[in-house]
Amino acid sequence: MTETSKLLAVLMRELRQEPAAQPPSEEGWIRTKELRAEFGMATMGAAREIADRIVAAGFAERKVVKFGNVLFRLSPKFRTWKEAHAAQKASRVQKVPAGWMTLSAIALDMKRTIRGLQYVATAGRFPYKVYNIPSPTRHYQRSRFG
């Protein structure tokens, strides 16, 4: 073997080894790859999105390391990532004022169909507000439906 081919062989051997994200010296940091299993997600993008929401809520920390890899550390308030995720979802829930209800609740109250009430609300151009309960849902004033 020539000297060039030996150098190329060494270079190729080094390039085949995957660079591992070096976690900081502190304990408790977890990679996005491990969070996939915690959240039951198929992709790292979905797990990172959930983790970023938890960080935005103040329930975890985020740190960028080599090559743009991201590590997360859970707040001491929570024992598991699932608890933090549930708390993050609960923090988004809004309080709905008295007199405002979803169409399904109004339909149950009036013993009518939701679709029929949708027609009434659209024809009457009833104003509505969107509240997160936990997902965004339209709420109408019950008094407008008679």
PASEKOL-764609 format. One record per residue (C-alpha): residue in three letters; x, y, z. Coordinates in steps of 0.2 Angstrom, whole numbers, padded with zeros to 4 digits, always signed. Example, Ala and Ser with C-alpha at 12.3 -4.5 7.8 and 13.67 -1.06 7.14 Angstrom:
<atoms>
ala+0062-0022+0039/ser+0068-0005+0036/
</atoms>
This chain:
<atoms>
met+0000+0000+0000/thr+0006+0017-0004/glu+0007+0031+0009/thr-0008+0040+0002/ser-0019+0024+0002/lys-0015+0021+0020/leu-0020+0039+0025/leu-0036+0037+0015/ala-0040+0021+0024/val-0037+0029+0041/leu-0047+0044+0036/met-0062+0033+0030/arg-0061+0023+0046/glu-0062+0039+0056/leu-0077+0046+0046/arg-0087+0030+0048/gln-0088+0033+0067/glu-0103+0043+0071/pro-0099+0059+0082/ala-0109+0057+0098/ala-0116+0072+0106/gln-0106+0076+0121/pro-0118+0080+0136/pro-0113+0094+0148/ser-0104+0089+0164/glu-0121+0091+0174/glu-0132+0076+0176/gly-0150+0075+0170/trp-0148+0080+0152/ile-0157+0069+0139/arg-0156+0069+0120/thr-0170+0071+0108/lys-0168+0053+0102/glu-0172+0047+0120/leu-0187+0058+0121/arg-0195+0050+0107/ala-0199+0035+0117/glu-0204+0045+0132/phe-0217+0054+0122/gly-0222+0039+0111/met-0217+0048+0095/ala-0211+0041+0079/thr-0200+0055+0074/met-0187+0066+0082/gly-0195+0082+0075/ala-0212+0078+0084/ala-0203+0074+0101/arg-0192+0090+0099/glu-0208+0100+0096/ile-0216+0094+0112/ala-0200+0096+0122/asp-0199+0114+0115/arg-0217+0118+0121/ile-0212+0111+0139/val-0197+0122+0139/ala-0207+0137+0134/ala-0219+0133+0148/gly-0204+0134+0160/phe-0205+0116+0165/ala-0188+0111+0157/glu-0171+0118+0151/arg-0164+0117+0133/lys-0146+0117+0128/val-0138+0117+0111/val-0122+0107+0109/lys-0110+0102+0095/phe-0117+0100+0077/gly-0133+0109+0082/asn-0139+0094+0093/val-0151+0099+0107/leu-0151+0092+0125/phe-0165+0094+0137/arg-0166+0093+0156/leu-0182+0092+0166/ser-0186+0104+0180/pro-0185+0097+0198/lys-0203+0100+0200/phe-0207+0085+0189/arg-0201+0067+0190/thr-0206+0061+0172/trp-0207+0069+0156/lys-0225+0063+0154/glu-0230+0073+0170/ala-0222+0089+0163/his-0231+0086+0146/ala-0248+0085+0155/ala-0244+0100+0165/gln-0239+0110+0150/lys-0256+0105+0141/ala-0265+0110+0157/ser-0257+0127+0157/arg-0264+0131+0140/val-0282+0128+0145/gln-0292+0144+0146/lys-0306+0149+0158/val-0322+0151+0148/pro-0333+0165+0155/ala-0351+0161+0161/gly-0364+0161+0147/trp-0352+0155+0133/met-0353+0137+0128/thr-0348+0126+0114/leu-0361+0121+0101/ser-0361+0103+0107/ala-0365+0109+0125/ile-0379+0121+0118/ala-0386+0107+0107/leu-0387+0095+0122/asp-0395+0108+0133/met-0408+0113+0119/lys-0411+0095+0113/arg-0406+0100+0095/thr-0393+0095+0083/ile-0376+0103+0082/arg-0378+0105+0063/gly-0395+0114+0065/leu-0387+0126+0078/gln-0373+0129+0066/tyr-0385+0135+0053/val-0394+0146+0065/ala-0377+0154+0071/thr-0371+0156+0053/ala-0387+0164+0047/gly-0388+0175+0062/arg-0370+0180+0061/phe-0368+0176+0079/pro-0351+0182+0086/tyr-0340+0168+0094/lys-0324+0167+0103/val-0311+0154+0102/tyr-0305+0146+0119/asn-0292+0133+0122/ile-0300+0119+0132/pro-0287+0111+0128/ser-0288+0113+0109/pro-0295+0128+0101/thr-0314+0127+0101/arg-0327+0140+0096/his-0339+0146+0110/tyr-0355+0155+0107/gln-0366+0165+0119/arg-0380+0153+0125/ser-0393+0167+0126/arg-0392+0171+0107/phe-0400+0154+0104/gly-0416+0157+0113/
</atoms>
